[in-house]
Amino acid sequence: MNKPIVKSLLDTDLYKFSMMQVVLHQQPAAQVQYRFLCRTPGIAFTPCVKAIERELDALCSLSFQPADLDYLRQFDYFESDFIDFLSLFRLSRRFVRITAAPFELVIEGPSGGLGTAIPWAAGYRTHRCGGYRCLPA
């Protein structure tokens, strides 16, 4: 069994956090969906879905640690209520669904505050197939 790729919720870029804060503050009731379309011909994600599911299970077990929140506080564009939200945040696996269509992965979440995290969470290298190789179609 492979170790999870993501070991910290900070394992993403600051853009994802800034977008999460904007959606939380400006559109808290928005329904959020992340769609990854592989434009590389001949790549099928179907063989990777189980590995991605395992990665999402591991991701949903993570929470922000005090040191993570302290790191984010150093950026003056993150408001204190957003950092407080992150201190309580944990992805719920029951709201994250993946479907594999030819050359496509879709991750959806509920409306409201937790849904704002779906595009941010989807940035966690889901296209790497949990460390497994995607096979030609």
N, C-alpha and C positions, 0 to 999 in steps of 0.2 A: 504494500500500500504506500503510495506516495504521500509525502508530507504536504500539507496545504501550501499553496503559493503565497497567499496573503496571510501575514501574521500580525498585522496591525491595521487599524482603520485609517491610519495616516498614509498607507501605501497607495496614494493616488496623487493627483496634482491639485494645486490650490484653486484652479479654475472650477473644479467640481464643487469645492466647498463654497466658493463665492456664488455659484449658480444655485446651490442648495439654499443658501441664505436668502437670495433674491426671491426664489419661489416661496419659501416659507413666509417671508414678510409681505410679498406683493400678491401672491396667488395661492394662499394656503389650501383652498378647496380644489385646486387643479388636479385632474386625473393625469397621471404621468406614465409614459411608456418610453422604453428605450428599445430601439431597433438597430441591430447590427446587420448590415448587408455586406456579405463578402463578395467583392467584385472580381476576385481571382477565379478565372475559369477552372473548372475541374475539381474544386474543393467541396467536399461534403461534410457538413457538421454532424450528421446523424451518428457517426461512430463516436463522437465526442460528447454527446449529450449526458451520458452517465457520469463522465469525469467532471463536466461542468456542474452537474447537480451536486456532486460531492464537494466541489469547491464552494458552491453557494451555501451548503450546509455548514461548512467550516466558517465561512464569512459571517453567517448569521449567529455564530457563537461568540463573536468578538464584540467588545465594547470599548469605548474610549477610556484610556487610562489617565490618571491625573497628569502625568508628564505630557501626554498627547495634548490635553486641553491647555496646559501651560504654554506649550509650543504655539498653539493657534492664537492664544491671547496676545502674543507679541505683535501680531498684525493688526494695525489699528482699524482696518476696514471690516473686521469681524465684530459685530455688536455683542454685548455681554449676554443678551437673551439668547442669541444663537449658540454661543458657547454653552450656556445652561442647557439648551435643547440637546446639544451633542452629548452632554454629560449623562443624559437619560436615554440616549438613542441606542437602539439595537434593532437591526433588521429582523423582521419576523418572516420566517421561511414560508409560512402559509400564504403570504401575500406576494411572493416572488415566484413567477411561473416562467418556464422556458419552453418554447416550442421550436422545433427545428423543421423548417421547410427547406427546400433546396436552396442552399447558399444563404440562409437567413436564420438569425436567432432573435427572439423577441422576449424581453423581460418587462413585465408589467407590475404595477403596484397600486395600492389603494389611493383614493384621493385623501387630501389632508397632509399633515406634517410628515408622516412617515413616507408617504408617496414621493415627497420631494427628494428623497434619498435614492430613488431607484436609478436615475441616470448616473448619479455619483457612484453608486455601488457597481453599476454595470461597467464602469471604467476600469475595474479591477482585472484587466487582462483576460476577460472571458474568451477572447479570440485565441488565446493560447491553449485552449482546451485542457486546462488543468494539468499542463505539463505533458500531455499526450499529443501525438501527431495527428492532425486531421488528414484523412485519407482522400486521395483523388476519387471523384465520383465515378 
